[in-house]
């Protein structure tokens, strides 16, 4: 196993910023490219597309597998840019072939949100321009979407135009309110043990289906294939999400819609983030949900508020608790929507959590910031306290993404890389050097404060377009001057 990708360096002129953000970034790179880059096994080679010279990224110190959602989030957040071959291997590690040799995502017991892979695969193509990867990725996506459309479990509910099954990454019953679980969670900890979870519909999962159909259409367009069916399905599910989840009274999206049509007027952090990131929320709804979002002292929680069976003293593993995964997605959404203050707050909190705890843990107490695995029933015992696993990869890549997508505002498309930075007040001048983008090496410096580009220079020459083309080769410097207000 080899990985030859050089690591970029982040350097703030301000010593306090360097000690907090610069040090956290360096530690996150080590987590991803050192600690959690591991050899892959035979079980991960079922796609026939793995590069034997490259390893894969596991989910973390407590989890040796990549899993579909972990592989996707880590590639989307960081790996596709920093180590493209490693990212491709990690994405293929969760793909298999059916009896006829067709590629599909692994058909394990957690298929409800597996279409998230489509988002990571399309992003990987935009970063790398790898058409061979895209060809196989599109086949995987098309076959998997067809499976999900025909499924009787974690499949479509025609009455609402939505997909059933638990919410994104919430495989534990603590992520769901009563009457999902009785007072003792008598069916155990798995969310799929509860029929009303399986038959209900959740914001994040349906946002992912919208994104999956949208990305499938973009893949088909790029490959010269038919895209209209994907695009029509994307339009329909976006309309259904806004019809069934948007709540004018709260100025936000509901979390849940049960099979009988009852809304669950709760908050889901990843669901709100996806509504921003995938363009499900229009400008008015995006502004409203950002203004009305309920955050905990240490950041955006997974689900909120505490269900009746949990409390601040005993938070649920997926309820009223902070996962850095969620913080990262929320910060990404805020930065893309121009909420500089919100982005800065969430990013600072995660950096402080890492500094205070000495690492990238899986979960933290939303009130105290302590490392906390949360409570969740198992074999009928509600008071089981779970561990928060160490060296959690998507906690590290969440911070890397805060720097790349948030601070430096990196945006990838088929034509190149553009920048829409967000430099908070007091952070000071910052440079990201040694960054590889396709065949180019970049050193990018941000000056000033704010998220409005006042000047953009490539190799000392002013430019009116704030980016570089995908065809760029060699070593280059970029200097960006920022301001807080438009002229």
N, C-alpha and C positions, 0 to 999 in steps of 0.2 A: 504493500500500500504506500502510495506516495501522494503528497500534495505540495506543489511547488509554487503556489500562489503567494506572492509577497503581500505582506500586511501593510495597509496604509497607516499613516501616523496623524493623529489629531493634536494640534498644539494651540492653546489659548495664550495670548499675551498676558492676560490677567492671572496671577498665581492662584487665586482662590478658584477661579473657573477651571484652571488646569487640574488642580487637586481634586475637584469634584467630577467634572464632566470628562476631562481628558483621561484621568485615571480610570474612570468607569468604562470608557470606550476601549481602552487598552485591555482591561480585564475581560470585557465582553468578547473581544477578538480571540483571546486565549481560550475562553470557554468554548467558542464555536470551532475554531480551527485547530485547537490543541486538545483540550479535555474531551470534547464530544465528537471529534472525528475519529471513527473507529473502522476496523475491517468489517466487511459484510459477510454474511453466511449464505449457505445454499438457499435458505428460505427466502432470501431477498433477491434472488437471481431468476425469479420465475418469468420475468418479462423477456429475458434473453437479450436485454439491451444494456446490461451493466458493463462498465469499463473495469477490467480486472486490475488495472494499475492504480485505481483510485478507490478510496473507502466510501463511507457514507456518514451522515450526521445522525446520531441517535437522539432520542428525545431528552435525555438528561442523565444525571448521575444515578437516578433511581429507576431508569427505564432504558433498557438496552435496544429496544426497537425504535424505528423512526415513526411508524404509524402514519396514516394518510394525512391527518390534520397537522401533525407536528412537522412532517416532511415539507408540507406545503407552506406553512407559516414561516418556517426557518429559511426556506429558499426565497420566498417573497420578501421577507424582511432584510435578508443580507447575503445568503450564500450564492445566489445566482450572480451577483455582482462581484463578490470577493473571491469566489472559487467556483467558476462555472462548471467544470467537470465534476466536482464534488456535489454540486447542486443537482446536476443531471442524474448522477448515480442515486442520490437520495430520493429524487422524485420517482425514478424507475424502480426503486426498492419496494414501493408499495403498489406496483402494477403486476398483474399476472396475465396468463393466457387462458381462455376457456377451452373446452374440449375441441373446438374447431380451430384453435390457434389464434383467435381474435384477442387483441389487447383490451383489458378492462382493469379498473381499479380493484384491488383485492376485496373479495366478498367475505368480509369478516362479520362479526356481530354488531358492528357500529357503522352501518352504511348510511345513516340518515343525513350526515353532513359531508359525505365523501366528495361531493361535487366541488368542494373548496379547492381541490387539486387543480381544477380548470383555471382558477385565478393564478395559482403559482406557475402553472405550465405556460400560460400566455405571457406572464411577466418574464419568465425565463427566456422566452423567444425574443421579447422586446429588448432585453438586456444584451443578449448574445448574438442575435440574428441567425441562429442555427436552424436552417430550413429542414434538415434531416430530423432534428429533434421535433420540430413543429409537426411534421408529417405523421410521425408515430403518436405524438401527443393528441393530435386531432382525432385519430382513429380510436385512441383510448377514451377520449371524452365522448365521442359520438356513441360508442358502444355502451358506455356506462350510463349516459343519459337515457338511452333506450331501455336499459334494464330498470332504471328507477321509474320510468313512466309506466312500466308494466307491473311494477311491484304491488302486491297487496298489503305489505307491511313496509312502512317508510316510503309510501308511494303517494300518488295524488289523491286528493279529495275533490271530486268534480263539483260538489256543491259550492265550494268556496274558491276553486281555482288555485289551491295552495297544496303544499306537500306536508304530509304528516311526519311525526317523529320528534324526538327531543331537540332541544336547542343546541347550537354549535358548542362542541367540546364538553357539554354538561352530561357526562355519562353517569353521574351520581344523582341519586334521588333528592339530595339536598338542594339541587337547583330548581326544584319545582314546588309550588305552593299547595296547600290543602285545597281540594280533597284528593290531590295526587297521591299523597301518602297519609296513612292514618297516624295517630299520635306516636305509635311505636315503630313506624316504618317497617311493618311486619313482613314485607316481602324482601327485605334486604336492601343493599346499597345501590344496586344497579337500576338506573332509571327505566330501562326497558323491561323490568319486571312488573311495571305498573301499567295496566291497559290504558288508563286515561292519558298517560304521557305518550304512549305509542300512537294513540289516535288523535291527539291534539296537534295544533300547528303553532309554530314559534317564529318570532320575528327574524332572528339571525339565520336560521336554516332556510327560510324562504327568500331572504335577501341573497343568500348564496346561490340559490337556484336562479334568481334573476341574473346575477353576475355570471353564472356558468353558461346560461343560454346566450348572453351578450358576448362573452369571450369565445364561445363556440362559433358564433356568427363571424366574429373578427378573424378567427382561425380559418374558417372556410373562405372568407374573402381573400385572405393572403395566399391561400393555396389554389384559388381559382375554382372553388367548388360552390355548390348551392348553399346559400345562407338564409334565405327568406323564412324557412320554417323555424330555425333557431331564433331569428329576430322576432317573429310573431309571438312565439312562446315567451320570450323575454318581455315583450310589451304587455302581454296578458298577465303575467305574474306580478309585474310592477304595479299594474292597475289594481290587482287583487290585494297586494300588500298595503297600498295606500287606502283602499276601501275598507279593509277589515282590521287593520292595525292602527291607523292614524286616529288619535283621540283629540278632538278640538277642545275638550274641556281641560285636559292636562297640557295641551300644546306639545305633545310628544307622541311617540309610538307605544302602544301597548306591547306587552311581552308575549301574551298567550291568547289563543283562540281555541276553546275546547270543541270537541266534536259536535256538541249541541248548539254551538254558536255563542257561547258565553265568553265575553272578553275577560282577560286577566290584566287588570289595570296595574301593572307593575313595571319596573324598569329593568332592561337588560343591556349591559354595557356594550357587548359586541354587536348586538342588534342595532343599537343607535350608531355605533361606529360604521357598520356596514351601510346603513342608510345614507350616511354622509359620503363614504368612500365610493360607493357604486352609483351615486346619483339618483337614488330612489327618492330622496327628499329634495323637493325644489327649494329655491332660495328662501322662501318664506318659512317653510317647514324646518329647514336646516337651522335658520336663525332661532326659531322657537325652541326646537329641541335642545340646542346648545344652551340657551338661556335657562331652560327648565330642568336640565339634567341635575340629578341628585348625586353628589360626590361625597365620599367619606374623607375624614381628615388626611388619610394617606393615599387618596386617589380614587379613580373610577372603579366601583365594585362590579363584580360579575352580575349578580341579580340583586335587586333591592326593592323594598326594605326587608328586614328580617321577617321570615315566616313565623307564625305563632309558636312553632316548636323550637325555634332558635332564639338567640339573644346576643347582645354584645359580649356577655360573659362566655357564651358557647355558640359562636357563629357557625353556620353551616359551611361545609367544605366548598359549596358553590353558591353561597347566599350571604349577603352582607359581609363580604370579604374581598380582599384585593389580590388579583392575579396580575403580575406584570404583563402577561400576554394581553389582557384587556386594556391595561394602561397604554400599551404601545399602539394598539389599533385605534384607540380613542384619540391619542395624541396625533397620530397620522391624519385622522379625519379632521381634527381641529386645525392643524397646520394647512391642510389643503383648502379649508374654508376660510383661511385668513385670520383665525382666532389666535393671535400671537400670545396674548396673556394666558389663555387656557393651555396652549401647547407648552409654554414655559413652565407653568405650574406642574403639569403632569410629569414632565421630563425631570424637573428638579426633585420631585417626590421620589421617582424611581431611583435616581442617582443616590439620594440620601438613604433609601431603603437598602441599596446594595452596600453603600459605605458602612452603614450602621450594623448590618448583619454579617458583613465580611464575605458576601458572595451573592450569586444569583439564585435565590431560592424560588421554589414553585409558587408559594402563596404567603401572604402577609396579613396580619390582623389590620383591618381597615381603620380601627380607632387608635391603636397603640403603635403600629408599625412593627410589632414583634413578628418573628417567624412563626407561622401558625398554619397547620394543615387543615384545621376545621373539624367539625363534628358531622357524623353521618351514620345512619343506621347500618348495621350488619347483622344478619340472622336475627333480626328483631330487637337488637339492642341499640337504642337511640344514642346512648352516651359514648359510643366509640369515638375516640379522638384520633384522627389520622395524622400521619407525618406530612410535613412539607418537605418535598424532596430537594436535595442540594444540586447545584450545577444544572439547573433546568435550562435547556438550550433556548427555548422560546422566550424566557425571561431576558437572556443575554441579547438575543437578536432583536427583541423589542427595543432595547436601548440603542443598538446599532442603527436601527431604522429611525429612531428619534433624531439621530445625528444626520443620517443621510437624507431621508425624506422630509424631516421636519426642519432642522437647522439649515442644511444646505439646499433643501427644496428640490432634490433630484426627481425629475420626471422623465420616464422613458417612453418613446414611441418608435415606430418603424423607421423614422427618419433620423433619430439621434437622441441626444441627452440634453434636456433643458434644465434651467435652475430657477426656482422661485423661493429663495431663502427666507427664513424667519429667524432673525437675530435679536433676542430679547435684550432689553436694557440691562446694563451692568455685566454682561457676559464678556464684553471686550472683543477685540479683533481675534480672528481664529483662522487657522489654515489646516486644510486636509491635504496632505501630500502623499505621493506614492499610490494614488488611486488608479487602478487599471479599468479602462472602459474599452472593450473590444481590442483594437490594435493601438490604442493610445494610452499614454501615461499622463495623468493630470495632477496638478497642484492648484488647489482652489482656495483663495483667501477672501474672507468676508470682512468688510469694514463698515463702521457706522452702527445704526440701530434701526430695527423695524423690518417690514416685509415688502417694501416698495423698492424696486431696483432703480437707483438713480444713475448708475454708470456700470458698464460691463466691458471689460477689456480681455481680449484673448492675445496672449503674447505681446502685451503692451499696446495693442491696437483697439480703439473703441469699436464696439459693435452694437447694432440696434436689435439684433436677435440674441436672446440670452441663453445661448447654448452652443453645442458643437455637433457636427454631423456624425452619423454612424460610420462614415468612411474615414474619419480622422485617424492619422497615424503619427507615431513618434511622441516625443515629450513636449508638454505644453503647460503654460501657466494661465490661470484665470483669476482676475481680480474683480470683485463685485462690491460696489458701494451701495449701502442701503439707507433708507429714510423711513420715517413713520407716516408720512402724508404724501398724497399725490399732488402734483402741481395743478 
